Amino acid sequence: MKHLLLIVGLAIFLTACGGYPIETTMSEEVADFEFTTQDNSTLSLRDLEGEWWVADFIFTNCTTVCLPMTANMAALQEKLEEEGIDAQLVSFSVDPEYDSPEVLKEYGESYHADFSNWTFLTGYEFSTIKELSIKSFKNMVQEAPEGTDQVTHGTSFFLVSPEGEVIKNYSGIQSDALDTIVDDLKKVQ
């Protein structure tokens, strides 16, 4: 009887946790979106259905945390390619007024981004990206203080399931988190 209860309890636990073969830290549905890419096309949540993806929130004229975050996303892209892992990378700009598609393309190129699976998004109001970041990713975004152009935002990378559920967050500024992301993607694919 104890074994049966243990099995039933484990089944309930795995169902409640989405049944992922990794330790999850989040369970948030990504709100529907359709935004402009660095190539002036669109990317929507529907376009990402069926794909594992890693998201972050950055802006191109950031002078602090975005530098290591984007360098780490570039390193992650290389690691995914080396390991043969199929996943999309999505960088949302938190400064859409400045970050036009052209600015984002140049920024991505400066990090040798392969745009076939790394998309930079803009084309929305600041309030829209702030709401998406806070509500769907539990990621803080705050307007730039008066007298500066530096938007305050969280520094996490987020793993999103093929069903559009944010299931885990990682440090976006610590490069040792990249191996954990790669290992997690190997386990879920």
N, C-alpha and C positions, 0 to 999 in steps of 0.2 A: 504493500500500500504506500509506503514512504517513497519508493521509486516512482510509482505512478504519479503521486503528488509532485515530486520533483520534476518529472517530465512535463506534466501539465503546467506547472509554474514556469518552467523554462520556455515552453512554447508561448505562453502568454507574454512573458518578458520580451522574447524575440519579436513577437508580433507588435508589441507596443513600441519597440525600438526600431521598427521598420525592417527588422530582420537582416540588417547589413552585417557582413562578416568583419567589420571594423568597429572600434569604439567610436561612438558618435557623441558630439557635444552640443548639437543643435537639432531642431526639427521645426523649420519655418518654411512655409510655402512662398515661393517667389511670386510677387504680383506680376500680372501680365504687363509686358512692355514691348514697344517697337521703337528703336532709336536709330540714329544715323551713325554709320561706320566711318572709319578713316578713309574709305574709298567712295564716300557719298552714296552708299547703298544703305539698305536697312538690315537690321538684325532684330529679331523678336524672340520672345520666350518660346513661341511655337517652333521657330527655326532650330532651337536647341533641344527640342523634345527628342528623347531617345539617345541623347549624348550626355556623358559625364563632362562637367565643366568646372573650372576653377575661376573665381571672380575676385577682383579687388577694386578699390576705389582710390584714384590718384588724380593729379592734375599736372600739366606739363611745366608750369613755371614754379612748382614747389621747390623750395630750397632745403628741405629737411628730409622727412621720412620717405617721400616718393622716390628718391634716388636709390636707396637700397631696395625698396619694394620692387621697383621696375627692373633693377639689375637681377633680383631674385626671380622675378617672373621670367626673364630672359633665360636665366640658368635652368629654371624649371622646364621651359620649352625644350631646351637642349637635352635635359635628362629624359624627358618623355620620348623624344625622338630616338635617343640611344637605346631605350628600353622597349621601343616599339609599342608604346601605350597611346591609344587613340583617345584624346581628350581635348576639349576646347578651352581656351583661355580668353577671359573677357575682362577688360579693364574699363570701368566706368569713370568718366571724368566728373569730378565734383566742381569744376570751374567751366561749365559749358559756354559761358559768355566769351571767354578767351579761347578755349580749346575747340577751334573749328576742325572740320575733318582734315583740312590741309595741315594744320598745326599738329594734330594727332598723328598723321601719317609720317611727318618729318620726325616727330618724337619717337615713334615706333622704329623707324629706320635707324635712328641713332643708337638703338639697342639691338639692332640686327634682328628685329622681329620678323618671323615668318607669318605673314598675314593669312596664310591658308588655315591656321588654327588659333591665331591670336588676334582678337578684334578689339579695337579701341572705340568706345561709344560716346556720343555727344548728341546735340540736337534736341535738347529739352530745357525746360526752365530749371533754375537752381532748386526751387521748391519741390519739383518732381523727383530729382535725384536724391534730395535730402530725405524725402518720404520713403522712396524705395529702399535706400540704404538703412534707414532706421527701422522701418516696419518689417521688411523682408529679411534683412541680414543682421539686425540688431547691432548695426555699425554706426557709431556717432558721426554726424556731419554737422558742422556749424559754420555760419557765414564768417568771412574774414573780418577780423576786428577793424574798426575805423582806422584809416591811415595805413593799412597794409592790404596786400592782395593774397595773403596766405590763408587759405581755407583750412579749418581744423577738421580732421577726419581720423577715423580708426585705421589701424595698420594691419588688419588681418587679411589673410587669403581665406576663401570660402569654397568648400567642396559642395557642388550641387549635383543631385542625382538626375538621371534621365527623365524623371517625373517632375522636375522643377522644385525639389525640396532641398533646402540648405541643410546638410547633415553634419558638417564639421567645420570648425574654424582653426586656423593655424597662424602662427606669427608670420607676418609678411616681411619683417625686417631681419629676422634671424635665418641665416642660410641653412642651418642644420634642420630646419623644419621641412626643407625641400625633400629630403630622403623619406621623411614620414609621409608626405603627400604622395610621392611615387609608390611607396609600399602600400598605402591605402588604395590607390588606384589599381594596383596589380590585384589586390584582394577582391575588389568589387566588380571588376570587369570579367 
